[in-house]
Amino acid sequence: MTRTVTVGLDGSPEGHAAAEWAAREAKMRGLPLRLVNVWEPVPPLARAPLLGEETQQHWAERSEMGAPTAGGRGRIPREAAEALRLSHPDVEITVEQLSGRPGEVLPGAVEDAELLALGSRGLSGFGGYLVGSVGLAVVAKCERPVVLVRAGEQAADEHTPDPDGTASATISYRPVVLGIDTSSPDDAVIAFAFDAAVRRDTALHVVHGWSLSPYFAYGLPADPRLNAQLAADEATILAEVLRPWRKKFPAVEVVELSRSGKAADHLVDASRDALLVVVGRRIRRSPFGTHIGPVTHAVLHHATAPVVVIPHP
């Protein structure tokens, strides 16, 4: 089966931003774009007057969005496809309508996809993401790369601004940012980040956060020599992890950022000037539910650039 770039559509502004991002990515990779809309059938009891006006309004809105009615439920992907074909005429676009719970259906529907793009609402005033239960469920269960794109994200946002500060899609790309755990680096996560940088002919900024010496926890005086040694050791470890990748991708400018403190904080800071942030998620098939890890969870909620989550063993 031909791999696709797939986007989950729900009719929201952030969903449309994800579709535009996915169309650009599909063109860059030379792959078809697949639009998937998952709708939940209206529960029979939702039609009962005893459930109250608020509940009925919720399902009425879903009906207007094309979810529960046979005639309207295909409107979201169909209209999105029509718009995308106009703006991206050289991308092959297909549409698919599925039913069920999106958080359960989407992970299984993209097993053959190159990646899945989802929308994530931006938090005004904070510049981060609002990742709802559906988005978190998909990220936690999906075994393909998942990209979260915020509402309002545009092609020009991926590029460095003009000298006057105006966003432009005609000049160089911003860097790709990679979050890496040097204690257990994963090839799939690193390879995705390098590949993304190569495709855009841009730099790769590799961010590694490490913990301060235990004496900080006990309120003891700082030891500058120990701090310097720790920093040097961590920088050496990061350089060794990246050495074979530098050889494999000699055209990529790699900037190594090994810093003390929380990795999530450093990644969020780096995201402000990035076109993409790449992080990993360890696959855990546990009867006690799913988990995406504290660093990835924090980055998903607070990064200002699109975030790619790469599942790995």
N, C-alpha and C positions, 0 to 999 in steps of 0.2 A: 504493500500500500504506500502511495506517495505521502511523504510527510507534509504537514501543513503548519502554518502559523495560525493558531486558533484564538478567537476572542470570545469571551462570554458576555453577551449583551443583555441588559435589563431595561433599556430605554432611558437611563439616567445620563446626565451630562458627563459624569466620569466614565460611564460605559462607552460613550461616543469618543471620548478622548483616548480610551484604551484601543478602540477600533482604529482610529487614525494612526496611533503608534504602531499597532500590529500591521497595518497596511504598509507603512514605511519599512518595517522590518521584513515583511514578506518580499517586498521589491528588492531589498538589499540582499536577501538570501536566495532570490530566484525561486520562491516557493508560492504555492496557492495560499489564499487567505480563506479561512473557514469561519463563518459567523454562526455562533450557537446561542440560541435563546432557550432557556429552561423555564418552564412555567409550572406552577403548582395548581392543580385543579381546585376549584372552589369547594371547600368542605360543605357537605349538605347542611350542617347545622348553622353555617355562616349565613344562610338565607333566612334563618328563623328570627322573628322580631324580638325574641327574648334575649338575644345576644347584645342588643343595644345599638345605638346609632353609630358609635365609633367603630365597632367591629364591622358593621355593614358597610360603612364608608371605606374602610381599608380594602375590603374585597371588591367594592365598586371601582376603586382606583385601579386595582390590579386588572379588572376587566377592561377598563379604558386603555391600559397599557398593552392589552393584547394577550393576557395570560389565559383566562379561562374559557373564552368563547371560541368556537371553531372558526368563525369567520374573521375574528380579530387577532387571534393569538400569533399569527405569522407576520403581523404588521411591523413589529420592531425590527427583526432581522431583514425583512424585505425592503423597508425604507432605508435602513442603514446601508444595505448593499447597493441600492440605487445611487445614494449619495457618494459612496466610496468608489463606485465605478466611474463616476464623473471626475473625481479628484485623482484617482489612480487607475487610468484606463489600461495600463499595461500589467495590472495584477489580476490574475484569475481569482474570482470570488465565488464561493459557494455558500449556501444557506442551509441551516439545519435547525429543526424545531424538536425539542425533547421535553418530556414531562417528568415531574418528580421534584424532589428537593434539590436545589442547585448545589448545595454543599456536598451532597452525596452523588449526584449525577455527573457533574463536571469532571471530577478526578478520573472516573472510569471512561469518560467520553474522549479523553485526550491522550490515551495510552500510546497512540501512534503519531502524536503531534510533536513538532520541533519544540514548541513552547506554547504556553497559554497566557493570554493577556487579560487582566481584569481591571475594572475601574475602582478607584478608591477616593473617597471624598476628601478634599483638602480642608484643613482646619484654619479658618480665617483667624489671623492674629497670632497663630502659632506656626503656620507654614508647614505643617506636617500632614499626616494621614489620619483618617478615621476609618480603620479597618473593621468592618462589621463581622458578625458571626459567620456569614457565608464566606467572606474572603478568607478569614482565618481557618475555617474548616477546609476550604479547597487547598490552601497552602500546606496545611498539616497533613492532608491525605494524598495529595497529588504526587506522583512519582516522575513527573516531567517538570522542567523549569517553569515557574510561574512569575509573571511580571505584573506588578501593581502600578497603575498609572493614575495620577490624580486628575481631578477635574481641572480643565483649563490648560492642561499640558499641550504645547504646540511644537511644531518642528523647529521653530526658531529658538526655543528654549534649550535645544541640544547644542547650540553653537555659542561661541564666545561673542559677547556684544561688540558692536562697532565702537570705534573710539569715542563717539558721542553718547554711548550707553544704549543705543537702540538695538533691540534684538534683531538678528538677521540669520537667515538660513543659507547665506551665500559664502560665509567665511568658515574658518576652522571649527572643528568640534571641540566641545569641552572634554575633559578627561573622563575615562571610565574609572570608577573606584572599586577596588576589591578588598573585602574584609577577609583576613586570613588568620587562622589559628595555627601557629607554628608547631604546636604540640601534636597536632593530627591534621596536617594539610591534606586536602582532597584534590585529586587530579581533575575531576569533573568541574569543580568550582573554579579552579585556576584556569583551566582550558577555556571555559566559557568567557571569562573576563579578558583573556588575551585575544581570543577570537573576536570579541566585540570591539576591542581597540584596533585590531588589524583591519576589520571591515570599514572602520571609520577613519583610518589613518590618523589616530590620535594617541595621546599618552595614556599610560595606565598608572594610577596611583594606588599603591598597595599599603593598606592600613593594618597595623598590628598593635594591639594594646596589651600591656603587661603590668603585673601588679607590683606595687612598691614593696620595699623590704618590710618584713614583719615588725620592725621596731616602731613604725608609724602607728601601729595599733596600740602600742603601749605608751605613747606619748614621750618617747625617748628623743634626745636631741638628734637632729639630722646628721648624717654622715656623708658629706659630699663625695668622698673617695669611693664609698660603697655605691652611692647612686650612680656615679660615672661608670663604675665597673659593670653594674647591672645593665645600664643602658647600652654599653658596648657589647656585652654578651648577647643581649636580645637582638641588637642590630646584626650581629654576626650570624645568629641562627636564622633570621629572616633572609639575609643575603644567601645563605646556603640553600634554603628552600627554593629560592627563586633562580638560582644559578642555572639549572638545566632548562628552565623556561626561557630565560634570556637567550640561551643558545638556540632554542627552538624557534624563537620569534625575535631575531636580531633587529628587525625594523621597528620594533615597539620601544618607545622611550618609557622606561620604568622608573618611577619615583618611589623609593622605599620610605615609609613613614612609620617608624617604630617608636611608640610613645608610651610613657607610663600613664596609668589610669584606665578607665573603663573603655573597652573597645567600642561599645555602642555610641558613647559620647563622641569619640573621634570620628566614627563613620558618619554620624549625623552632621557634624561640623563640615566634613569633607563633601557631603552631599550638596551643600549650597552652591558649589561651583562645578558639580558633576553633571554629566548627561545620563549616567546610569550608575547604580550601586549594586554590586554583586555580592551576595552572601550565601552561605550554605545552611542546609538543614539536614540533620541526621535522620534517616528513615528508621522509625521505631514501630514495629508491628506488635503492639501491646494490647492485651485485653482491657487495660485500664485507660484507654483513650489515646489521643494523639498529643504531640508536643512539638513545638517549633524552636525551642531554645530561647533563653532570655535576650541574647544579643540580637538575633534575627527579629524577635518580637518587638524590641525597642526600636530597631531601625525601621521596621514596617510602619510603626505609628508616628515616627518623628522625622524621617528623612524627607527632603524636599524634592528630590529627583526620583524618577521611576526606580523601583527596587526589583531586582531579579533574585528569586530564591531558588537555589539549586539543591534538589534532594540528593543525598549520597549515603552509602552504607555506613 
